[in-house]
Each structure stands twice: as C-alpha cells, then as structure tokens.
Amino acid sequence: MIPLEDNYIDVIGKAQRGLNISDEELAKRAAVPFEKLQKVKEGVLDEEVLARIAPVLGLGKKALLDLAKGLYYPKDQGVIPGFFHFNTRWEDMTVNNYLLWDTTTKEAAAFDTGGNCTEMLDAIKVHGLRVKFILLTHTHADHIAELGRLKRAVEAPAYCCQLETIPGAEPFSPGKTFQLGSLSISSFLTNGHSPGGVSYYVTGGKRNLVIVGDSLFAGSMGGGNYSYTEALKNNREKILTLPDDTIICPGHGPLTTVGEEKVHNPFFAFN
C-alpha cells in the first residue's frame, strides 16, 4: 500500500497557507485556545479543535476528522488492462509516473517520468509497447527527473503545457487531444499548484482515468503554490465533475476515484 501523500496536519497547513491565515488568527477565528491548536498541529488528536477550525479553513469537518483518525484510504482499483502505475523514489519522497496503452495496437503513452524510469522501461520492453507520447502534467523536478533518459530510450516526443515550458518538451495548448488506438486522451488546464498544470482524461478503455499530477491527491491536493484559489476551482469544477467511477491518478500517493474524493477529501467534502 502506498501511503497517503498528506496527513491531516499537512491538510491544515496547506489550507492555512492558501488562505494566508496565521496560527494566531486561526485560533482566534475558531475560538479555540492557541495552545490547543499548537498541540493539534504537533499531532495530538483533538476532535473539538478540528471541528472548530475546519469551517474557518474551508474544510469538510467529517472528512478532516476521518483523515485525522486514520479512517480513510481509497479502495484498491485492482488490475486495470493497459495501465501501469509506478511509484518511484525522489530524494526523501516518492513520486508517481504512469504507462498507458491500447491493448490491441500496443501504442502507449508515458505520463511524467518519476524519479527513476527503469521500471517503466522494463514494462515497455516486456509488453512490446511502442511509446508515441510522453505527456507531462507539470514541470516540477520530481516529475521530469528522467525526461532525457526516457526520450532517448523510447524515441518519442514529450509534451508540456505552453504556460510552463522546458527544454526537450514541445509546448501545447490545453484542449489538445492525443490518440492511442481506441484510447482518446483529452487535456485540460488544472493549474494552481503550478502555472501550467495539466490533467489528462482517458476514455475508450476498460476504465476511464484522469492523470492529474499534483492537482489532487487521495484525501488532499497539491499546495496552491501558484494560486490556491485556482487550484480549488479547477479541482472542483474540472476533475470532480467527471463521472464518479473515474480513476484519479495523482502525482503522489495512491490511486483514488472521483466519487471517493467528493466524499472523503477535506478540501471538497462538506457532507
């Protein structure tokens, strides 16, 4: 099992930074003692404090409490034909990259490179795949660390959003569609974590998938480094409006689904 990318303390911190709310201001607005808030942020579970700070931070109370109590982990999606998920080491963390292919034509696309693309290259060889595209969700170092090596090995072009260009990748405008046999890959802008963050929605296979980079995680989301407001809006309006059974493939942490995140992600679940 791949651990969740964020715990409840991380979620609180991301919301505070996104809203520019200090600890002192949060304690005041939530009407909780500052010392108790500090204890919560040090890892002491206090349900009353969490329940009070959740609405101030725009977080779902139940989802935040469930995350804090270790009650949420997304369901295992099992084997998905024509799809591999790799979880690779990058410095002191892990990062995901993905391989998708049409099971009839063997035409494939790689999504990001991870910290090490060896497993991906092995899978490409074992399954006799022909990589047509390398599609980048964004250009943070952990997601493109092996771009040069991957490009040389598979002899395929790489693509990135025109709002976030790097050498070695062809810029494109979100809205572009890529085709792999019977699979259609549509791109759309989900910036907020980075200026040109892109998600890729894949249809035509056994399951619909959306590769989202660091826009959204199981139980959390990427920090709104570029724009917290845009990050929330794009996740809510572009990713979480896809069919509930769509598999979300994040840049870090385990796979999840649209339906699960609408219920369990503190940033978006207000039931």
Residue pairs with C-beta under 8 A, 6 or more apart in sequence:
1 73
1 254
2 87
2 94
2 253
2 254
3 253
3 254
4 67
4 72
4 73
4 217
4 218
4 219
4 220
4 253
4 254
5 217
5 218
5 219
5 220
5 250
5 252
5 253
6 14
6 217
6 219
6 220
6 253
7 67
7 68
8 50
8 64
8 67
8 68
8 266
9 40
9 41
9 43
10 220
11 59
11 64
11 67
11 219
11 220
11 266
11 267
12 40
12 41
12 53
12 57
12 59
12 64
13 41
14 220
14 221
14 223
14 224
15 21
15 57
15 58
15 59
15 267
16 22
16 23
16 26
16 57
17 223
17 224
17 228
18 223
18 224
18 228
18 229
18 231
18 232
19 57
19 58
19 228
21 29
21 56
21 57
23 34
23 37
23 38
23 41
24 34
26 37
26 53
26 56
26 57
27 33
27 34
27 36
27 37
29 56
30 37
30 49
30 52
30 53
30 56
31 52
32 48
32 49
32 52
32 53
36 46
36 49
37 49
37 53
39 46
39 49
40 46
40 49
40 50
40 53
45 68
45 69
47 65
47 68
50 61
50 64
50 65
50 68
51 61
51 65
53 59
54 60
54 61
54 64
54 65
54 266
55 61
58 232
58 267
59 266
59 267
60 265
60 266
60 267
60 268
60 269
60 270
60 271
62 269
62 271
63 72
63 219
63 263
63 264
63 265
63 266
63 269
64 266
66 72
66 264
67 219
67 264
67 266
72 219
72 264
73 218
73 254
74 218
74 219
74 254
74 255
74 256
74 257
74 260
74 264
75 257
75 260
77 207
77 247
77 255
77 257
80 205
80 206
80 207
80 209
80 247
81 103
81 205
81 206
82 100
82 101
82 102
82 103
82 183
82 205
82 206
83 98
83 99
83 100
83 101
83 205
83 207
83 209
84 98
84 99
84 100
84 120
84 123
85 96
85 98
85 249
85 255
86 96
86 97
86 98
86 99
86 114
86 117
86 119
86 120
87 94
87 95
87 96
87 114
88 94
88 95
88 96
88 97
88 114
88 115
88 116
88 117
88 119
89 115
89 116
90 114
90 115
90 141
90 142
90 145
91 115
91 142
93 142
93 252
94 115
94 252
95 112
95 114
95 115
95 142
95 143
95 251
95 252
96 112
96 114
96 249
96 250
96 251
96 252
96 253
97 110
97 111
97 112
97 113
97 114
97 117
97 120
97 143
98 110
98 111
98 112
98 211
98 249
99 108
99 109
99 110
99 111
99 120
99 123
99 124
99 129
100 108
100 109
100 111
100 180
100 183
100 185
100 202
100 205
100 209
100 211
101 107
101 108
101 109
101 127
101 129
101 180
101 183
102 108
102 180
102 181
102 182
102 183
102 205
104 181
104 182
105 180
105 181
105 182
106 127
106 128
106 129
106 130
107 129
107 130
107 132
107 180
107 181
108 124
108 129
108 130
108 131
108 132
108 180
109 131
109 132
109 133
109 134
109 135
109 178
109 180
109 185
110 117
110 120
110 131
110 133
110 134
110 135
110 150
110 154
110 156
111 134
111 135
111 136
111 137
111 200
111 211
111 249
112 135
112 136
112 137
112 143
112 144
112 213
112 251
113 120
113 134
113 143
113 144
113 145
113 146
113 147
113 149
113 150
114 120
114 142
114 143
114 145
114 146
115 142
115 145
115 146
116 145
116 146
117 146
117 149
117 150
117 153
120 150
121 150
121 153
121 154
123 129
124 131
124 153
124 154
131 154
131 156
132 156
132 178
132 180
133 156
133 157
133 158
133 159
133 178
133 180
134 147
134 150
134 151
134 154
134 156
134 157
134 158
134 159
134 169
135 158
135 159
135 178
135 185
135 187
135 200
135 211
136 143
136 144
136 147
136 158
136 159
136 160
136 161
136 169
136 198
137 143
137 197
137 198
137 199
137 200
137 211
137 212
137 213
137 214
137 215
137 251
138 160
138 161
138 164
138 193
138 194
138 196
138 197
138 198
138 213
138 214
138 251
139 160
139 164
139 165
139 166
139 169
139 194
139 196
140 194
140 214
142 251
143 213
143 214
143 251
144 166
144 169
147 158
147 166
147 168
147 169
148 168
150 158
151 157
151 158
151 168
157 170
158 168
158 169
158 170
159 169
159 170
159 171
159 172
159 176
159 178
160 166
160 169
160 170
160 171
160 172
160 196
160 198
161 171
161 172
161 173
161 174
161 189
161 191
161 196
161 197
161 198
162 171
162 172
162 173
162 196
163 189
163 191
163 195
163 196
164 194
164 195
164 196
164 197
165 171
165 196
172 187
174 187
174 188
174 189
174 198
175 186
175 187
175 188
176 187
177 184
177 185
177 186
177 187
178 184
178 185
178 187
178 200
179 185
182 204
182 205
183 202
183 203
183 204
183 205
184 202
184 203
184 204
185 200
185 201
185 202
186 200
186 201
186 203
187 198
187 199
187 200
187 201
188 198
188 199
188 201
188 238
189 196
189 197
189 198
189 234
189 238
190 197
190 198
190 199
190 212
190 213
190 215
190 216
190 231
190 234
190 235
190 238
190 239
191 197
191 226
191 227
191 230
191 231
191 234
192 215
192 222
192 224
192 226
192 227
192 228
192 229
192 230
192 231
192 232
192 233
192 234
192 235
193 213
193 214
193 215
193 221
193 222
193 223
193 224
193 225
193 226
193 231
194 214
194 225
194 226
195 226
197 213
197 214
197 215
197 222
197 226
197 234
198 213
199 210
199 211
199 212
199 213
199 215
199 238
199 239
200 210
200 211
201 208
201 209
201 210
201 242
201 246
202 208
202 209
202 210
202 211
207 245
207 246
207 247
208 242
208 243
208 245
208 246
208 247
209 246
209 247
209 248
209 249
210 239
210 242
210 246
210 247
210 248
210 249
210 258
211 249
212 239
212 248
212 249
212 250
212 251
213 222
213 250
213 251
214 221
214 222
214 250
214 251
214 252
215 221
215 222
215 231
215 234
215 235
215 239
215 250
216 222
216 235
216 239
216 248
216 250
216 261
216 265
217 250
217 251
217 252
217 253
217 256
218 248
218 250
218 253
218 254
218 255
218 256
218 260
218 261
218 265
219 253
219 256
219 261
219 264
219 265
219 266
220 253
220 265
220 266
220 267
221 231
221 232
221 235
221 265
221 267
222 231
222 251
224 230
224 231
224 232
232 267
235 267
235 268
236 268
239 248
239 258
240 258
240 261
240 262
240 268
242 258
243 258
244 257
244 258
244 259
244 262
245 257
245 258
245 259
246 257
246 258
247 255
247 256
247 257
248 255
248 256
248 257
248 258
248 261
249 255
250 256
261 268
261 269
262 268
262 269
263 269
263 271
